Amino acid sequence: TQEKDAWEICNCYYKLYEVALKQSMKEVASDALKSCILHLVLSKYDIEQVDMMHRIKKLTDDNKEGGMEVYHSALVLFTTKEIIAYPFEGQDALEANPSLGSGPTGGDEVKNHFLKTFHARIIEHNIRVVATYYTSVRVSRLCTLINISQDELETFLSDMFASGDIAVKIDRPAGVINFSSIRPTEAILSDWSSDITKVLNMIESTSHLINRENMIYKV
């Protein structure tokens, strides 16, 4: 909690959920799972996070008791390729979860950090959704779609590009954002290998021509 590592907190609560479930402590298990889902949503987007979201969403498909429905709905929102409104229905219930910023190393500063992160995760999700459906979009249009300012948008796009979440170029004079698909590492390596082979073939051909000229003119 002190390090504000939502992913680690999420995994800790999931372990608590598993233990409580084995000991038939249903109420404790339910609270732990809610806290797990909350911090899962707050975690940075990557393959592991997405996989866990889908697994827990399936786990809560038939468990809508004790306020779990709100948490399940949040997972549905973040695993569906649609823009999430801010604030979304039930968000206040998630933000009121007592585990947010709790513990001996927590406090208001940690809680406020996570609340700010919550909004950031929604914006990042919405940008990824737009990048999925559009190859280019006007800056003004995207700002309207996800309800943020141009400066905030550029900051998010820069951070997401740096982390490898999206491939994007911003044409500031034209006011256009261009999205492109992120190529797999294997494809980039394959192209590099092919380019090296072409260069070596050109060097070999050039060397052969030079040697031939030397032989003909006896230089």
N, C-alpha and C positions, 0 to 999 in steps of 0.2 A: 504493500500500500504506500509506503514511504517513497518507493521508486516510481509510483504511479504506473505500474506495469499491469494493465488490464488483462492481458492474456494469461499471465501467471496467476492472477487472482481468480480468473475464470476457471482455470484448471484445478485450483485448490478447492473451490466451491463444488466442482463436479465430483471430486474425490469424497468430499463431505456428503454429498448427495448419495453416492454409491454405498458408503458405509451406513448411513442412516436408513437407507432402503433395505439393506441386508438385516438390520436390527429391528425392522418393522416400525421405525419411528417416522410415520408418514408426514406429520406436520413439520418436523425438522428437515426431512428430505425435500418437501415442497418448498420451504424457505430457501434451502441451499440451491435448489435448481433455479429458482427465480433469480437469485443473486448471480448464479452462473450465467444465465441468459443475459442479464443486464451487462455484465462485464465482457461477455462475448461480443455483444453489439458494440461495445466501446473499444474492442481490440482492433489492432491494425489489420487491414485487409490483406490476406494472403491465402494460399491454397489450404493450409491447415485450418484457418479460421472459417473459410467457406465450407469445408468438409464437416466441421463440427456443427456449424449452423444447420446444415441439412439433416445431420443425424439427430440433433436435439429437437428440431422441428418435427421430425417423424415420431420422436419419442413423446412429444406433447400433443400429437394429433388427436389422441383419445383421452387426453387429460386436461380438461377445461375447468376443473373445480378449484375452489379456494383462490380465485383471482388469477389462475394460470392462463386464462384465455387472453388476457392483455399481453402477456409475455409471448405467447404463441403467435399472436397477431403481429407483434414486432418482428419475430423471426420470418414470418411470411412476407412482410414488407421488404426486409433486407435480402431475401433470397429470390425476390421477384424483380424482373427487369422493367420496373416502372418507377417513375419519379415519385418520391415520398414528399408529402406536404410537411411543412414545418410551422407549428408543431402538429404532429399527427395524433389521431385519436388514441387516447390511453397513454400518451407520453408522460403526462403528469404523474401517473401511477408508477411508472418505471423510475422517474426521477425522485419520487418520494420513498423509494426502497431504502430501508435503514442501513443496508450494507454499503451504500455509496459513501465512500470516504470514512468508513467506520474503522475501528481498531485503535490500538494504542499509538500507532504512527499516523493515524488519519487526522481528520479535522476539517474545518471549513475550507481551508486552502486547497486540500486534496479534493474535496467535494466540488468546489467551484471549477477546478481543473477538469474533472470528469464531465461536469455539465457542459462546459465549453467544448470538450472533446465529442460529446454526444451530437451537438450541432454540426461539428466538423465531419463526423462519420456520415451524417445524412447528406451533406453537401457532396462529399466524395462519392457516395453511392449514386447520387443523381448525375454527377459528371460522367461516371462510368456508363450509366444507362444511356445518356445522350451520345457518348462516344460509340456505343453499340449500334445505334440507329442512324447516326449522321456521319458523313465523311467531312462535311464542312458546315459551319453555322456562324451566323453573325454574333459578335461579342454582345451586342445589346439584347439580342434574342435569347442567348443563353443566360444572361444575367436575369432576364425576366422569368425564364423557365424555372430557375432554381432560387430566385429571390435573393440575390446578393449583389454587391457593388462590383464595378469593373476591377478595382484594385484588389478586392478580396478574391475575385475569380482568377486573376493572373497569379496570385500567390498560391492558390490551391492547384492550379494547372502546373505551375513550376515544381511544386513539391511532389505532385503525383507523377510527373515526368521523371524527376530525379530518382524516385523510388521504383520506377519501372512499371507503375500501375497502368499508365496509358502512354501512347505515342502521339505527340501533339506539336503543332507549330502555330504560332500566333503571327498573323500579318497585321501589324498595328495600323499602318497607313490605310489599309482597306477595311480594317475593323472586322476581320474574318479569322475564325479558328478552324484549323484543318486537323482532323483526326485520321490516323492510319493504324492499321493492325500491327501489334507487336510481333515481330518475327521470332520464332524459336531459336534458341542458341545453336542448335544443331544445323539449322538452315544457314545461319550466318557463317558458321565454321566451314560448312560445305562450300559456300561461295568463295570464302577466303582461300580454301585449298584449291579450288578451281582456278582462281586468279593467279595463284602462285605457279600452278602448272603451266598456264598460258605464258607467263613471264619467262619461265625456264625454257619453254619451247622456242620462244622468240630469241632468247640468248643463244640457244644451240644453233638455230637457223642463221643468225647473224654471224656467229663464229665460223660456221661452215662456209658462208659466202666470202668472208674475209680470207680464209685459208685457200679457197678456190682462186681468188684474185691474185693472191701471193704466188700460187703455183703457175698461173697463166702468164703473169708478167714477171715472174721470178724476182719479186721485190725482196 
